[in-house]
Amino acid sequence: MTLESIGLSPSTLVFIVLGLTLVAFIWGRFRYDLVALAALLGSVMLGLVPADDAFAGFGHPAVITVAAVLVLSRGFERSGVVDVIANQVLKVGERLMLQLLVLVGTVVVLSGVMNNVGALALLLPVAIRLAREHNTSPSLLLMPLAFGSLLGGLTTLIGTPPNIIISAYRGNITGENFGMFSFSPVGVVVALVGLAFIVLVGWRLTPKRSGQAAADDMFDTANYLVELNVTEDSKANGLTLQQLRDELDETIPVLAVVREDNRRAGYQFHGVLREGDILLLEAGPDELKLLEDKVGLSAIAEPEEPEDGQEQREDAEKSDERQPVDTEGLQLIEAVVRNDSMMINRSVRQLRLNHQFGLHLVAVARDGGRLKQRLRDIRFQTGDVLLLQGSENEIADSLSTLGCLPLANRELHLGQPRKLAISVGIFALAIVAMLFDLLPAAVAMSTAALVSLLIGVLPLRDGYQAIDGPVIVLLAAMLPVGEALETSGGADIIADALLRFGVEWPIVVSLVGLFLLSMLLSNVVNNAAAALLMAPIAASLANGFDASLDPFLMVVAVSASCAFLTPIGHQSNTLVLGPGGYRFGDYWKLGLPLSLVVMAAAIPAILWVWPL
């Protein structure tokens, strides 16, 4: 198929491909990496991208740098660098503004030196614990925390993929990339202004969902453990646990089944209940009444205090038949489904959650409320909050494999001091190599990631798991499509339209228009895709004005990371959707004024640091 046979110009075809791609991104029916790959292959078939260059993006320095930064970020987590900081954050006082300042300020700093989604994922459990300890609504903390992670990414080259993309694009045009801290003068100003706005004013614009994100409310779990006895007359006698749940038409977490001297975790018990079995579960008064009325299970009464030693010995001998149940090793935990989770659009049966991962699904919450439908019928979505039961020793690995982020029950595990120091040292050497132009960013970061794996700072399996496959495919696929926008003349057409609009106005008006266009695009597609598409437009616009390229590229770098209006614009926003109990329309209430504040701070700062 050739362009001549179709009868359409290359620029028109590029606009058609990009238009369909954007519609697919917004629709969300297919994952964004599949959409990007389809756009790439479609461009190849239409002759917009040479077939020999179709997969050149997978070797692009920007893609390699992003992958290496993801590995290093996971190394920071495993070595304990972030947990040391998080442990101090938990000591903050009861004043909400102080909590916001410490939490958001910490995530801003962390996001400058590691992947911003990783920084948020590490502090999200800390924020929820802080909210519960001080009886604060989590919704007041989580959205500011997510937005803070985006602001922090603006401060360095490796803070966010758009910065890496813009740096690489500048290198392709001028032969010189932006450096590690080239983004810092503008990024730090914008981050500080954004932080001040969030702490002083912005939090008042976030919806207050009182306790809605807490597991106690969303899942209606009990505050205490009870032991129930299966008697000869119990309807539960002869039922499996699944049949018991069907009879109750209610999911009550059975932690363990005790039979004689043996205890089996609830998710591992597959037989039928029989007389003398003891069920250990979490239940409140309503659940206890339901269990007694429907299936004849009643709580076991504790023996009364005997009056003399002889009676005490006799009672003890009688009660030896039922020793206190050991709950060690059993754990109920909340977790949120990440954007890259293998659980998305799949059910419990398809995942074989129990048999393959040793996890029992107790409940699912979505949009701040518990789902009432049958658990086996639920197809998981990004941002769902799950209540899971599993082995204390294995639950962390299972959640990591599934792509779930543990929430408030996550304990802080301090890393080994030796590994902590080595991790920081490796990263510092990579930064020095970049600052003094000893190595390109992709080589320096890849070397640091390799050394971290070789010396055991991060296990090899965790290193591979840290690389976000969908993001890598998205970047690699959209890079050639973005180049096609430039080579086909499509970028010049958009730039000419902006030039005609701004011919009677100062150049700063066109910069504002470029900022708004890029920012709106980043709220409906991945921010990396927005940067890839807007970079050639910014270059054409700078060429049309016969102005310096740098301020136009900086406008795109900042605006592409300002996805504050929707929960789908950035993974950080999606991660807090479920735990915060937010709705789709909640984001713009804080996001719109924050976007305007960021733009008002960014454009003067850009023009001051990078003159036209």
N, C-alpha and C positions, 0 to 999 in steps of 0.2 A: 504494500500500500504506500503510495507517495502523496505528497502534498498537492501535486498538480492534479492527480486523479480525483482528489476530494473537492478541489476548487475553492479551498479556504486558505487564507494567509496563515503563516506560522503563528503570528501574534494572536489571531482569532482562535486558533486551535488551542493555544496555551491558555487563553482566558476560559475556554470551554472546559478544559481539563481541570484548571484550578477552581472554577466555579462548582463543578461536580464534586471535587475533592472537599471544598469547604462545606457544601451541603451534607456530604457524608460525615464529616467531622462533627457538625452540629447535630445531625440526626442521632449519632451515637449507637446505631444498631450494630456496627462492626467496629472492632478495635482500631485505634488510630494508626497502629503500625501496618495493619492489613490495608487500610485505606491509602496510606502513603505508598505502599508497595504496588498497589493497583494503579495509582497515579503514575508511578515510574514506568511500569510495564506498558501502560497506555501511551505514554509519551514516546517510548521506544517504538511501538508499533505504528505510531503516527509520524515517525521520522523527526520528532522534535529533539530527541536525545539519541546520539549515535549508539548503536548496539554494543560496540566495544567499550563504551564509557558507562554503560548502564549501572554497573556495580562498583564503579570507582569510588563511590562515596564511602564504602565500607573500609577503605584504606585512607580516608581523608584525615588529616591531622586533628581536625575538630572532633571527629567521632572517637578517635583513639584517646584524645585528652579527656573527653567526657567519661569514657569507660575507666580510665586510670583513676580519675578523681573519685568515681563511685567506689572503687576498690579501696583507695586510701581512706575514704570516709568510713567504710566498714571497719578498717583497721583501727581508726580512732575509737570507735565504739567498743571493739573487743579489748583494746589495751586499757580502757578505763579513763581516757582523757575527759570524755564528756561526763561520765558518771561522777567524777570528782567535782565538776562544776555543778551538776544537777543536785548532788547531795548538799551543797551549800545553798542552792536556791530554795530548798525545802525549809530552810531556817528563817525565811522572811516572815515579817510580822503579819498582823491581821488587816492592815490598811490596804484596800483594794488597789489604789493608785500605786502604792509601793510594790505590791505583788506584780502588777502589770509592768512597772518599770524594770523590775529584776528579770521577770520571765521574758518579756519582749526584747529587752536589752541583751539578754544572754543569747537568745536565738538569732538576733542580728549579728552579734560577734561570731557565733559559730558558723552561721551561713556564709560568712566571708571566706572561711578556710576549708569548708567541706560542702558537700551537696546540700542545698537548702531543704529538700524533702527529708534527707537523713537527719538534719539538725532538728527539724520539727518532730520527726518520729521519735527522737530520743527525749525531747522535752514534753511531748504530749502526755505521757503517763505522769510526769512530775506535776504538770498543770492540773490534772484531774485530782491527784492526791491532795494538792494544795487547796483546791476548791472544797473538797470534802472535809479536810481538817479544819477549815475556817468557815464552813457552812456558807460558801459562796457559790452562786450559780456558775457551773462550768462554761455556760454560753458567754459569760462576760470575759472569759480568759482565752478561749480557744480561737475565736476568729481573729482577735488582735495578735495572737501567737502565730497563726498561719500567715497573716499579712506581714508580720515582722520578719518571717523567714524569707519572704520575697524581697523585702527591703535590704536585708543583709546580703543577699546574693549580688546586689549591685556594686558592692564595694571592691571586689577583686576579679581578676580574670577567671578564676576557677569557681567563683561563687554560684554561677548559673550558666546553663548552656548557651543562652543568647550572647553573653559576653565572649565566650569561646568562639562562637560562629562569627560574630562581628570582627573579632581580632583576625581570624583566618581569612575573612573576606578582604579586609584591608591589606593583608599580606599578599593576596593574589593580585591586587590592583597596584599597590605601591612598592611591593617587595619587602615591606617591613610590617610585622604584626604589632598590635598593641601589646605592651608588657604586662607583667603580673599586677602592677599597681597603677597602670595607666587609667583605670576606671575609678581609682580611689578618691581623687579630689572631688569629682562630681558625686560619686556613689555615697561617700561618707556624708556629704552635705544633705543629700536627699534622704538617706537613712535616718539621720539625726532629726531632720524636720518631720519626717513621717512618724518617728518614735515619739517625739514631743506631742504631735497632734493626737496620736492614739492614747497616750497616757493622760493627757490633760482634758481632751474633749471627746475623742472618737469612741471610747468605750461606752459613753452614754447613748450612742446610736445603735449599739448592738442589742438585739432582742434578749430579754431576760427570761429564760426558760427555767423556772424554779425547779431545781433538782431533776430536770427532765432527762439529763444525760447520765444520771446516776443509776447504777445497776439495780439498786434497791427499789427504785421507782419504775424503771423501764421493764424490769423483769419480775418485779414483785417477789423477790426471793426472801426467805425467812431470815430471822436474826439468830436462830438457834437450831441445833441438831436434835432430832428426836429418834427414838428407837421404837419400831412397831413390830408386834409379834404376829406371825401367821399361825392361827389356831386351826383346829380340825374343821370348825364350822365357817371359817373365813371363805368368802367368795374368791379371794386371791389364791386360795389353796388349789394348786394345779395349773395356775396361769403363768405364762412367761411375763417378763417385765414389759414387753411390748403390748401383750394382751391386757396387762394391767393398765397401761396408759390409755389403751383404746376404751376400756371400761370407764375410766375416769373422764375421758375426753378432755384431759388436762395434763400438761407436762409438769410433773413434780420430780425434781432431780433426786434419783436414788443413788446415793453415794456408794453404798456397799450392801452386799447380802452376806449375812453370817450364818453358816450352817455348821453346827457342832463346834469344832475348834478352827474351822477354816473360814477365812474371809475372802470374798471375791469383790473386786471393784464393780460397781454397777454396770459400767460399759463393757465389762468382760464376762458378765453372767448371762449365759444363753440358755440355761435349762429352765425347768418349771419350778415354781415355788411349792414348798410342801410344809406340812405341820412342823412347828418348831423353828422355822427360819426366822431370822430377825432382819428387818430392813432398816438401814441407817439412811436417813434423808433429812433434807431441810424443809421445814413446814411451819406455818403459822396456825393460828386457831381455825381459820376458815378451811385450810387444807386438811387439818386433822379431822374436822367434822366430815368433810367430803370423803376422806379415806375410810372412816368408820361407817358412814351411812351406805356407801356404794359397794365397798369390797370387804367390809368387816375387819379392818385392821385397827387395832387399838394400841395406844401408847403403853409401854411397859412401866409399871409403877416401881419406883425405887424402894428397897426394903427399909422399914422403919428402924430407928436406932434401938437396939436391944438394951434391956435394963441391967443385965449382969454379964459377966464374962463368959459363963457357960453358954448362955443363950446366944451370945455373940458368936462363939465358935460354931455352934450348931447352925445358926443362920448363915454363917460364912460358908460352911460346907455345902449347904443347900444352894447358895447363890453361886457356887463354883461353876454350876452348869452354864451361867451366863456372865462371863467376864466383861468388863467395859470394852467397848469396841475401839480398836486402835485406828484413828483416822489419818495417821501419818502416811504421806505418799499420795493422798487424794487431794485434788485441787479444783476449785471452780474459778474460772478466770474469764474476764471480758476481753474481747479482741475486736478490732475494726478491720474490715476487708479493704486492702489496699488496691490502688488502680491496677497494679500488675499481678494481682492474685490469680492463681489458677482456679479459684472457686467461682469467679464471675460467670453468670449465666449457667451454672451447673447446680445440681441438687445434691442432697446428702448421699443418695443412692449412687449417683454417678461418680461421686468422689470416693465412695467407700470409706467414709470418714472414720467409722468405727474400726473396721478391720485393718485398713491400711495405715491409719495415723493414730489409732488408739484414742480417739476423741469422741465424746458423746455430746451431741448438740442438745442443749437444754432449752434455749429460747433465742429468738432473733428480734432485734429492734431496728426500725427504719423510720427516719424522719422524726426521731424523738419518742416514738411509741412502740410498744411490743406488738409484733404481728400475731394475729389470732388464728391464722390458717394453719393447717397441719404442717408440721415441720418438714415432713418428707416431700411436700409439694412446693416448698419454697425454692426459688432459684435466686442465688445470692447476687447482690449488686454491690458496686463500689460504695463504700461508706457504711454498709450494714454493720451493726454492732452485734456480736455474737456472745452468748453465754455458753461456755464450753466446760466440760468436765474431762479430766484426763490425769495421767500419771504425772506426779510432780517432777519426776526425773526426765520425762520425755516431752512434756508439753511445749517447752520452748523451741525445741528442734522441729516439732510438728507444725507449730505456728509459722516458723520461719519458712519451712518448705511450702506451706500452703499460701504464703504471701499475706499473712495477717499480722497486725501490730497489736501486741498486748497493751492493755490500758492500765487502769489504776492498780491492779493487783501486781503489776510488774515490780519486782524488787530491784534495788540498785546493787549491782555487783561490782565492787571496785577491782580494777585490773591490777596485774602485778606491777609494782613500781619499775622493775627493769624494763618490761615491755612498754610501759607508758613512756619512759625516757627515750627508748629506742625509736618508738613511733614518732615522737615529736622531732627527734634528731634527723630521721630520714626525711621527713617533710621539710624541715628547715634547710637541709642540704639541697633539696630539689628547688626550693625557692631561690636560694643563692645562685644556683646554676642558671636559673632563668633571668635573674636580675642582672647578672654580669654577662649575659648572652653566651654562656658557655655551652648551653644546650637549648634547642627549641622546647616549647612547652610540652608538646606531645612526647618527646623523648625523655625529658626530665621527669614528668609525672609517671610515665610508663616504667622508667627505671626505678623510681621510688616504690611503685606498686609491686614490681618484681622482687625487689630486695625485701619488702615487708613479707611477701609470701615465702621467700627462701629461708629467712631466719625465724619464721614461725610466729611473727606478730599476728598473722591472720592465717588460719588453715586454708588450704587450697580450695576445698569445697566451698567455704564461705566467700572466698574471692570470686569464684564463678557465680555464686548466687547474688553477690553484690551488684554485678553488672546487669543493669535494667535492660533486658533484651528488647522490649517494645520501643523504648526511647532510642536505642542504638539503631534499630531498623528504621524508625521514623527519620532520624537524622540522615542516615546513609541513603535512604530512598528520596528524600526531599531535596538533598543537595543538587543532584542533576536536574531536577524539575525547576529549582530556583535558578540554576544557570540557564535553563531553556527560556525562562521568563526574560532574561537579559539578552540572550543571543537572538531571540525571535523579534526583539523590538518592543515586546509588551511592556517592559519597565519604562522605556522611553515614552510610550503613549500615556501611561499613568502620570509620569513626571511632567509631561507637557501640559496635561490637564491641571496639575497643581501650579505649574508656572503661569498658565493663563489666568488662573484664579488669583495668584499673588503678584501679577505684574504691576498693579497699581498700588501695592502695599509693600511695606518693608519685608525683607527676607524672613524676619522672625515670625511673621504671620504664616508663611509656608512651613516653617519649622513646627509651629503649633498644629497646623493641619496634618503634617507628617506624624507628629506625636499622637494625635487623636486617632488617626487611621490605624497606626500600628497597635495602639493600646486596645482599640475595639476588636481588632483581629485577634489579639492574644487572649481575649476573654471568651472566644468561641472555638479556638484551635489551640493546640499545644504552643507554648511560648517559643520553643525552638523553631517550630514551623513558621511562626509569625516573623521571627528574625530572618529566617532563610528567604522568605518571600519579600520582605520589606527592604533588605539590604541593597539589592540592585536598583530598586526604586529610589532609595536615598542617594545612591551614587549618580543616577541619571539626573536627579534634581540638583545635586551639587554642581554637576557639569553644566546644566542649563543656566544656572546662576553664575557660572564661572567663579565659584567659591571653593573654599577648602572642603575636602571630603570629610574630615574628622568630625566636625560638629554634627553633620547629618547622620553619620554612623552612630555617634553617641546618643543622639535622639532616639534612634531605633533600639539601641541596646537598653536604654532605660525604659522606654515605653513598652517594649516587648515583655518586660518582666512585671509590668503593672496590671496583672490580671486580678483586679480586686472586685469585679462586678458580678461574677458568677461562680458557682462551685465547680464548674467544669473547666475553667480556664487554666487551672494549675492543680497539680496533684496535692499540694499543701492544702488548698481550699477543700478539696474532696475529702481528705483525711479527717477533717474536723466536722464534716457535715453530720454524720451520725452521732458521734460522742457529744457534740454541742446541741443536738436536737434542732438544728437549723432547717429552714425551708429554702427553696431555691431563691425566693424573692427577698430573703434577709440580707444577702451579701451587698447589694447596692447601697443599702442604708448607711453603712460605714464605708463601703468601697468607693462610691461616687465622690463624696467629699475628699476622701483620702487621695483618689486619683487626681483631682483638681489641685490639691495641695502639693502633691509630688510634681505635677507639671509646672506649677508656679515656681517651685524651687529649682527644678532641673534645668529648664531652658536658660534662665539667667546664669546659672552656674556653668553650664556647657559653653555659653558664649564667652564667659570670662576666662575659662581654662583653655578652650579651643576656639580662638577667634575665627571669624569668617574670612 
